[in-house]
Amino acid sequence: MVLFPDCFQGESMYVKIKDGSSWPDPTNKETRDAMWRLIHTDTPSKADMHRVLAMAEAYDYLITSEEMTLKKVTEKVSSIRKVLKQAT
């Protein structure tokens, strides 16, 4: 598994798949904690907002990009799942 360093913490929040693209890691504990803080607290940090924004932008790209056919979306999601499964 290829991980990219997180610019806010020591733990990586991105995974790189075989086509060379990088995607936010939905299993990352710090990202999950950031999502919780955005929902349940009044003062999320900039790092929290960055983490959640990265997830939202990835989702937006998969769903709304005209270049992302159903086949390409399936390939991307399958590759992300494969990388995450190898990491466990």
C-alpha positions as CSV (number, residue, x, y, z in Angstrom):
1,M,0.0,0.0,0.0
2,V,1.3,3.4,-0.9
3,L,0.4,6.1,1.6
4,F,1.0,9.8,1.3
5,P,2.0,11.8,4.4
6,D,-0.7,14.0,5.9
7,C,0.2,17.6,6.0
8,F,-1.5,18.1,9.4
9,Q,-0.6,14.9,11.4
10,G,1.9,12.1,11.2
11,E,-0.7,9.6,9.9
12,S,-1.5,9.4,6.2
13,M,-4.9,10.2,5.0
14,Y,-4.4,9.2,1.3
15,V,-3.9,5.9,-0.5
16,K,-2.4,5.6,-4.0
17,I,-4.0,3.1,-6.3
18,K,-2.4,1.2,-9.3
19,D,-3.3,3.9,-11.9
20,G,-1.3,6.4,-9.9
21,S,-4.2,8.4,-8.5
22,S,-4.5,9.2,-4.8
23,W,-7.7,9.1,-2.8
24,P,-8.6,10.0,0.8
25,D,-8.5,7.0,3.1
26,P,-12.0,6.5,4.5
27,T,-10.7,4.2,7.2
28,N,-8.3,6.7,8.6
29,K,-9.0,7.2,12.3
30,E,-8.1,10.9,12.3
31,T,-10.4,11.6,9.4
32,R,-13.3,9.7,11.1
33,D,-12.6,11.7,14.2
34,A,-12.7,14.9,12.2
35,M,-16.0,14.0,10.7
36,W,-17.4,13.4,14.2
37,R,-16.1,16.8,15.4
38,L,-17.7,18.6,12.4
39,I,-21.0,17.2,13.4
40,H,-20.8,17.3,17.2
41,T,-18.7,20.4,18.1
42,D,-18.8,24.1,17.4
43,T,-15.1,24.5,16.8
44,P,-13.6,22.1,14.3
45,S,-10.0,22.9,13.4
46,K,-8.7,23.8,9.9
47,A,-7.2,20.3,9.8
48,D,-10.6,18.8,10.5
49,M,-12.1,20.8,7.7
50,H,-9.3,19.9,5.3
51,R,-9.8,16.1,6.0
52,V,-13.6,16.2,5.5
53,L,-13.3,18.4,2.4
54,A,-10.9,15.9,0.8
55,M,-13.5,13.2,1.3
56,A,-16.2,15.4,-0.1
57,E,-14.2,16.4,-3.2
58,A,-13.3,12.8,-3.9
59,Y,-17.0,11.8,-3.7
60,D,-18.0,14.8,-5.9
61,Y,-15.4,13.8,-8.5
62,L,-16.7,10.2,-8.6
63,I,-20.3,11.2,-8.9
64,T,-20.4,14.3,-11.0
65,S,-17.3,14.2,-13.3
66,E,-18.4,13.6,-16.9
67,E,-15.2,11.6,-17.5
68,M,-16.2,9.1,-14.7
69,T,-18.3,6.5,-16.4
70,L,-19.9,3.8,-14.3
71,K,-17.1,1.4,-15.4
72,K,-14.4,3.9,-14.3
73,V,-16.1,4.5,-10.9
74,T,-16.3,0.8,-10.3
75,E,-12.6,0.4,-11.2
76,K,-11.6,3.2,-8.9
77,V,-13.7,2.0,-6.0
78,S,-12.5,-1.6,-6.4
79,S,-8.9,-0.5,-6.5
80,I,-9.3,1.6,-3.4
81,R,-10.9,-1.3,-1.6
82,K,-8.2,-3.6,-2.7
83,V,-5.4,-1.3,-1.4
84,L,-7.3,-0.9,2.0
85,K,-7.8,-4.6,2.3
86,Q,-4.1,-5.3,1.7
87,A,-3.3,-2.8,4.5
88,T,-5.2,-4.8,7.1
